[in-house]
Amino acid sequence: MKKIYTKPRRDKKTERIAFLQKYAMEDWIKARKEADDEISDEHSMWCVCGKLCTGLHESSCKKFRDKVDGRAVMKLKHLWKENKVTFPKVLKQDAKQEGEK
């Protein structure tokens, strides 16, 4: 039986994060820091995942980091709405360039 290789599917949030990290890194870092502080303040005692909230736990908790990334992406949604036409084209061009290397 042949194994069929399929590329891992990238969801919209992952694509948007890649776009923001490549073309608006400064804004991405600011928005992510703000989102991190906001979520950390909202959940002062318990983490998003339900465990006791400490600085070490927040830095390694996948659920917390996913929530921070999601909120940071939503803070910067105006960037990809302005570039609605170029956003998919830019990602396709980058994929082609990576494939050529």
C-alpha positions as a printed Julia matrix, in Angstrom:
101×3 Matrix{Float64}:
  0.0    0.0    0.0
  1.42   3.37  -1.01
  1.62   6.11   1.51
  0.12   9.34   0.26
  1.95  12.44   1.35
 -0.19  15.48   1.89
  1.03  18.86   2.97
 -0.14  19.94   6.38
 -3.08  22.27   5.96
 -2.42  25.82   7.04
 -5.39  27.6    8.47
 -6.15  31.28   7.96
 -4.74  32.32  11.31
 -1.39  30.68  10.56
 -1.24  32.31   7.14
 -2.08  35.71   8.59
  0.59  35.33  11.27
  3.16  34.44   8.61
  2.11  37.47   6.56
  2.29  39.81   9.55
  5.65  38.44  10.71
  7.14  38.93   7.27
  5.65  42.28   6.22
  4.69  44.02   9.49
  7.03  42.59  12.1
  7.17  45.72  14.25
  3.36  45.96  14.42
  3.13  42.21  15.08
  5.52  42.4   18.04
  3.65  45.37  19.57
  0.21  43.79  19.1
  1.38  40.45  20.47
  2.87  42.11  23.57
 -0.36  44.07  24.16
 -2.47  40.93  23.69
 -0.21  39.0   26.07
 -0.57  41.67  28.75
 -4.35  41.9   28.29
 -4.94  38.16  28.53
 -2.53  37.85  31.44
 -4.44  40.61  33.29
 -7.82  39.0   32.49
 -6.65  35.66  33.9
 -4.73  36.73  36.98
 -5.14  33.54  39.0
 -5.92  30.74  36.53
 -4.62  30.26  33.02
 -6.85  29.84  29.96
 -6.2   26.1   30.18
 -7.31  25.94  33.83
 -3.94  25.55  35.53
 -2.41  27.92  38.07
 -1.16  30.98  36.24
  2.54  31.77  36.61
  4.94  33.56  34.31
  6.72  30.32  33.48
  3.44  28.54  32.73
  2.18  31.34  30.48
  5.35  31.27  28.39
  5.05  27.53  27.75
  1.24  27.0   27.63
  0.04  26.28  24.08
 -3.56  27.33  24.77
 -2.41  30.63  26.22
 -0.05  31.32  23.3
 -2.77  30.41  20.77
 -5.17  32.84  22.43
 -2.51  35.58  22.42
 -1.79  34.96  18.73
 -5.49  35.07  17.88
 -6.03  38.33  19.7
 -2.92  39.89  18.14
 -4.11  38.87  14.66
 -7.5   40.47  15.33
 -5.8   43.68  16.5
 -4.0   43.87  13.16
 -6.86  42.81  10.91
 -6.88  46.25   9.29
 -3.49  45.4    7.72
 -4.74  42.47   5.68
 -8.09  44.1    4.91
 -6.19  46.98   3.3
 -4.05  44.47   1.39
 -6.93  42.15   0.54
 -5.85  41.76  -3.07
 -2.13  41.31  -2.42
 -2.34  39.0    0.62
 -2.92  35.67  -1.23
 -0.63  36.68  -4.1
  2.24  37.48  -1.75
  1.94  34.13   0.01
  1.87  32.26  -3.33
  4.95  34.15  -4.56
  6.78  33.37  -1.33
  5.88  29.67  -1.62
  7.2   29.58  -5.2
 10.45  31.25  -4.14
 10.94  28.77  -1.31
 10.27  25.88  -3.7
 12.94  27.13  -6.11
 15.64  27.17  -3.4
